Amino acid sequence: MDDKKYSAPMREYSIEKTTKVQREKIVNEALGLSLLDAPMPSKDTLALVQEYIDGHMEISEILQRTIAKYDRTATA
């Protein structure tokens, strides 16, 4: 995956530049929008998102892990 593709737009959402409250708001807004036309994310995905809220994992890392999970599933 091309890290540069996802890094620039997400800088303003980085752990370094946000508080936990801001990250929680970002996640809740994104989740609300995604649920308009999709099922609830899996427990695994929600656990990864919680890692972002808690300041342990950047959004780009979550994207990489999620894409890798489904890439493995598709090729298995």
C-alpha positions in Angstrom: 0.0 0.0 0.0 1.2 3.5 -0.8 1.6 5.2 2.6 1.9 8.6 1.0 -1.6 8.3 -0.5 -3.2 8.2 2.9 -0.8 10.2 5.1 -1.2 13.8 3.8 -5.0 14.2 4.2 -4.9 12.5 7.6 -2.3 14.7 9.2 -4.9 16.9 10.8 -6.4 13.8 12.4 -3.1 12.5 13.7 -2.8 11.5 17.4 -0.2 14.2 17.9 -2.6 16.9 16.7 -5.8 15.7 18.4 -7.2 15.1 21.9 -8.9 11.9 22.9 -12.2 13.8 22.8 -11.6 15.0 19.3 -10.6 11.5 18.1 -13.8 10.1 19.6 -15.9 12.8 17.8 -14.0 12.0 14.5 -14.8 8.3 14.9 -18.4 8.9 15.8 -19.0 11.1 12.8 -17.3 8.7 10.4 -19.2 5.8 11.9 -22.5 7.7 11.5 -21.8 8.4 7.9 -20.7 4.9 7.1 -23.8 3.4 8.6 -26.0 5.3 6.2 -25.3 2.8 3.5 -23.4 -0.1 5.1 -23.6 -2.6 7.9 -22.1 -2.1 11.3 -18.3 -2.6 11.2 -17.0 -5.9 12.6 -15.8 -6.1 16.3 -12.3 -6.4 15.0 -12.6 -3.1 13.1 -14.2 -1.4 16.1 -11.4 -2.6 18.3 -8.8 -1.1 15.9 -10.8 2.2 15.9 -10.7 2.2 19.7 -6.9 2.0 19.4 -7.0 5.3 17.5 -9.3 6.9 20.0 -7.0 5.8 22.8 -4.0 7.2 21.0 -2.2 3.9 20.3 -2.7 3.6 16.5 -2.9 6.2 13.7 -5.7 6.0 11.1 -3.2 5.0 8.4 -2.2 2.0 10.5 -5.8 1.0 10.9 -6.4 1.3 7.1 -3.3 -0.9 6.5 -4.4 -3.6 8.9 -7.9 -3.6 7.7 -6.9 -3.8 4.0 -4.3 -6.5 4.8 -7.0 -8.6 6.6 -9.3 -8.6 3.7 -6.5 -9.1 1.2 -5.6 -12.3 3.0 -9.2 -13.4 3.1 -9.7 -12.7 -0.6 -6.6 -14.7 -1.6 -7.1 -17.6 0.9 
